[in-house]
Amino acid sequence: MKGPVGDQLESHHLPDRWPDPGTTVGDGSAIQMVPKHHQQTSSWGSGTAARAYAQETAELIAAGRYRGAMAREIRDVRKVARRFGDIRYYNRALRQMLDYARSSGQLPSR
């Protein structure tokens, strides 16, 4: 899900593309985030904490818990939004992302 070029937003993939072997660069589910918000997500960057978070996500996916990995990512985005003053700031984007993930088959049915 790409946003318009030059919109001053960054794509945040849920879950991150690295731990999900079934997702390619162009088809992963994502939302557009304000850069300073994106940088506060647990999976942003290449530091030790981000790598550990990605590894935990990979383990959830490998164990067949894709829904759990997705839920964890949504909680993380909401935590960041709360920190910046509005826990619901990304709700619309998250709903669109979930619709995309379901329709593309990335998010399995319950």
Steps between C-alpha positions, in 0.01 A plus 500: 500500500695797377414860567566783260864593446595822677227476766759527781383166644683170540373146445482288813457131417287287729658263564843607389596345164820338629340244736226407253644266235172501307505873433691685231593867506207611286215303650536521877229665706598846622374832625637848439645667808638837596880444503546598867226251591645228277840539664343420838360161391669194643608366160646822358871513424777247529591527867512214747147559631350517149680180398376321814145618433522377140635165619207460740263583215671243277455237771128577526461467123706179486279354775189570290395798711475761223191653659694536826787668315255741334325576832837571660585748224163675535554537876843647429360761258229594751760530777695748286183692409408523871847634575436779247158583643234299312483122527248497211716706262572201272168313539380572146834397350504185713148406385602547136814295558300218659255501207794475261670225701177296504419550132856414391503183709784621724278500809344156537144455615447411862 
